[in-house]
Amino acid sequence: MKNDFQQTVVSEVKRRGRVTFAEFMSWALYHPRFGYYTRRGHGMGRSGDFFTNVQAGGLFGRLLTESFCEMWDYLGSSHLSLVELGAGNGLLAEQVLKALQEKGRAGGVTYYLVEKSQPAREEAHKRLSRFPRIKILDDLTSLEHVSGVEGCVFSNEFFDALPFHRVLRQGEEWQELYVVEDHGMLKEQPGPLSTLQLAQVMAEQDVYLASGQKAEICLHMDGVMAEIQRILRRGFVVSIDYGGPSKDLYREDRVEGTRQVYQKHRLEPDPFCKIGERDITAHVDFGRLSVLGKRGDLNPLVFVSQGLYFVHSAEAVLRESVETSVGQKRNASMAACVQQMIHPGSLGGAFHVLVQGKDVGRPNLSGGRVNWLNKLIY
């Protein structure tokens, strides 16, 4: 039971003395049985804990497919590999594969879904059983290719849910915020940095915090980006998520950092209550994603808001979606979905898109007609 899991976590923290927030977060989200993302029926969608691009009436997959086809044409290959990170129950994969079928291009695509949750993988397998060349994996390390894949590795709200450390600036010193037990409850308590890598990241990103200010640092990004570069021989990486440039994430008015806790579409103040029942996220540092890519051979190509990206990369699909919804009650919601996708006050402004390329030169991608690359630190 969930209450038992809560007590188990509290007891383990008490036994250990303290744990990093990253370790606590990995339990809360990814425990094999009770983790928020690994248990059955976690709260995605309007009736759950949060609403995301994938729930927008199938439109998100169609818009992405326009980009995938443009990238495929640029690569000039007869075959395209699509690798989706954090693929969940296969809903986005279904949208993309249906759109590829409608365009007559599904025959040359192999689609890899990477998802930790066994219940979600089982659901994806049922959902996608009618499609050929589908491979469902539990981890990116399971994807082995002698010569590497050629195509696109992509994600939607994947990096924001990776476990992160919490840091605090105290005068001229950096400290880490640990999770400790206090009279049967969990709370944060400052202490020395658990690893020098945290200080290195903050120095590399030129992070400045005011005294008393808190922030999140995701060290798990390093391993993920290394794995992406390992399996991608040639092609693109498309990352769509909450977040922004490094300097925006660490500005002085973000006193408490960007950590957010969600349940039933409501922001909750306490990550230590109802452990395993609430989503925990933080805004993604796209500047750091860019830095990690350039350490290998991934070059940043496009960085822009989701709305501007889709307006330029999939203009025809957006126009068609609005036109077919006019005067048709059953399609009236599609116009609202379009607005959600592109409006700066909705998902179109809340999400950003980073496109990186490996061995592709400097393609003139349509989604980058408006490009904010100069805002990133790399």
ChimeraX attribute file (.defattr): number of C-alpha atoms within 10 A of each C-alpha:
attribute: neighborCount
match mode: 1-to-1
recipient: residues
	/A:1	6
	/A:2	13
	/A:3	11
	/A:4	11
	/A:5	19
	/A:6	19
	/A:7	14
	/A:8	12
	/A:9	18
	/A:10	22
	/A:11	16
	/A:12	14
	/A:13	20
	/A:14	19
	/A:15	11
	/A:16	10
	/A:17	12
	/A:18	19
	/A:19	18
	/A:20	21
	/A:21	21
	/A:22	21
	/A:23	14
	/A:24	23
	/A:25	25
	/A:26	17
	/A:27	20
	/A:28	28
	/A:29	24
	/A:30	20
	/A:31	17
	/A:32	15
	/A:33	15
	/A:34	21
	/A:35	24
	/A:36	25
	/A:37	29
	/A:38	23
	/A:39	19
	/A:40	15
	/A:41	12
	/A:42	17
	/A:43	20
	/A:44	19
	/A:45	16
	/A:46	12
	/A:47	10
	/A:48	14
	/A:49	19
	/A:50	16
	/A:51	16
	/A:52	17
	/A:53	22
	/A:54	17
	/A:55	16
	/A:56	19
	/A:57	15
	/A:58	19
	/A:59	23
	/A:60	20
	/A:61	23
	/A:62	21
	/A:63	23
	/A:64	19
	/A:65	21
	/A:66	23
	/A:67	21
	/A:68	23
	/A:69	15
	/A:70	15
	/A:71	20
	/A:72	21
	/A:73	12
	/A:74	14
	/A:75	19
	/A:76	10
	/A:77	12
	/A:78	10
	/A:79	16
	/A:80	25
	/A:81	21
	/A:82	22
	/A:83	28
	/A:84	24
	/A:85	25
	/A:86	24
	/A:87	27
	/A:88	24
	/A:89	23
	/A:90	24
	/A:91	17
	/A:92	23
	/A:93	24
	/A:94	18
	/A:95	20
	/A:96	25
	/A:97	24
	/A:98	19
	/A:99	21
	/A:100	21
	/A:101	12
	/A:102	11
	/A:103	12
	/A:104	10
	/A:105	15
	/A:106	20
	/A:107	15
	/A:108	13
	/A:109	19
	/A:110	19
	/A:111	21
	/A:112	21
	/A:113	25
	/A:114	24
	/A:115	24
	/A:116	20
	/A:117	25
	/A:118	19
	/A:119	17
	/A:120	21
	/A:121	22
	/A:122	14
	/A:123	15
	/A:124	23
	/A:125	18
	/A:126	11
	/A:127	15
	/A:128	18
	/A:129	10
	/A:130	10
	/A:131	16
	/A:132	13
	/A:133	14
	/A:134	19
	/A:135	14
	/A:136	21
	/A:137	19
	/A:138	17
	/A:139	15
	/A:140	21
	/A:141	13
	/A:142	10
	/A:143	18
	/A:144	11
	/A:145	11
	/A:146	7
	/A:147	11
	/A:148	15
	/A:149	22
	/A:150	21
	/A:151	25
	/A:152	26
	/A:153	23
	/A:154	22
	/A:155	19
	/A:156	21
	/A:157	20
	/A:158	18
	/A:159	26
	/A:160	21
	/A:161	20
	/A:162	21
	/A:163	27
	/A:164	25
	/A:165	22
	/A:166	25
	/A:167	26
	/A:168	24
	/A:169	18
	/A:170	15
	/A:171	11
	/A:172	9
	/A:173	9
	/A:174	20
	/A:175	20
	/A:176	24
	/A:177	25
	/A:178	24
	/A:179	24
	/A:180	23
	/A:181	21
	/A:182	12
	/A:183	7
	/A:184	11
	/A:185	15
	/A:186	20
	/A:187	14
	/A:188	18
	/A:189	14
	/A:190	17
	/A:191	14
	/A:192	13
	/A:193	19
	/A:194	15
	/A:195	9
	/A:196	9
	/A:197	12
	/A:198	20
	/A:199	16
	/A:200	11
	/A:201	15
	/A:202	17
	/A:203	11
	/A:204	12
	/A:205	16
	/A:206	13
	/A:207	15
	/A:208	14
	/A:209	23
	/A:210	17
	/A:211	15
	/A:212	11
	/A:213	20
	/A:214	24
	/A:215	24
	/A:216	27
	/A:217	21
	/A:218	21
	/A:219	16
	/A:220	14
	/A:221	20
	/A:222	13
	/A:223	11
	/A:224	17
	/A:225	18
	/A:226	14
	/A:227	15
	/A:228	19
	/A:229	19
	/A:230	18
	/A:231	20
	/A:232	24
	/A:233	17
	/A:234	19
	/A:235	23
	/A:236	27
	/A:237	26
	/A:238	20
	/A:239	23
	/A:240	24
	/A:241	26
	/A:242	24
	/A:243	22
	/A:244	24
	/A:245	22
	/A:246	22
	/A:247	17
	/A:248	15
	/A:249	22
	/A:250	23
	/A:251	16
	/A:252	16
	/A:253	12
	/A:254	15
	/A:255	16
	/A:256	15
	/A:257	20
	/A:258	16
	/A:259	17
	/A:260	16
	/A:261	18
	/A:262	20
	/A:263	17
	/A:264	17
	/A:265	16
	/A:266	10
	/A:267	14
	/A:268	15
	/A:269	11
	/A:270	15
	/A:271	21
	/A:272	20
	/A:273	14
	/A:274	14
	/A:275	26
	/A:276	27
	/A:277	22
	/A:278	26
	/A:279	26
	/A:280	25
	/A:281	23
	/A:282	23
	/A:283	20
	/A:284	29
	/A:285	27
	/A:286	27
	/A:287	25
	/A:288	24
	/A:289	23
	/A:290	24
	/A:291	18
	/A:292	20
	/A:293	23
	/A:294	16
	/A:295	12
	/A:296	13
	/A:297	13
	/A:298	25
	/A:299	22
	/A:300	23
	/A:301	21
	/A:302	24
	/A:303	29
	/A:304	24
	/A:305	27
	/A:306	24
	/A:307	25
	/A:308	22
	/A:309	27
	/A:310	27
	/A:311	22
	/A:312	17
	/A:313	22
	/A:314	18
	/A:315	16
	/A:316	13
	/A:317	17
	/A:318	23
	/A:319	13
	/A:320	11
	/A:321	20
	/A:322	18
	/A:323	15
	/A:324	13
	/A:325	16
	/A:326	14
	/A:327	9
	/A:328	11
	/A:329	9
	/A:330	9
	/A:331	16
	/A:332	16
	/A:333	17
	/A:334	23
	/A:335	19
	/A:336	15
	/A:337	22
	/A:338	22
	/A:339	19
	/A:340	19
	/A:341	28
	/A:342	22
	/A:343	18
	/A:344	16
	/A:345	12
	/A:346	13
	/A:347	22
	/A:348	22
	/A:349	18
	/A:350	18
	/A:351	26
	/A:352	23
	/A:353	26
	/A:354	26
	/A:355	23
	/A:356	24
	/A:357	23
	/A:358	23
	/A:359	14
	/A:360	15
	/A:361	10
	/A:362	11
	/A:363	12
	/A:364	11
	/A:365	17
	/A:366	18
	/A:367	25
	/A:368	22
	/A:369	15
	/A:370	15
	/A:371	15
	/A:372	15
	/A:373	18
	/A:374	10
	/A:375	16
	/A:376	20
	/A:377	18
	/A:378	19
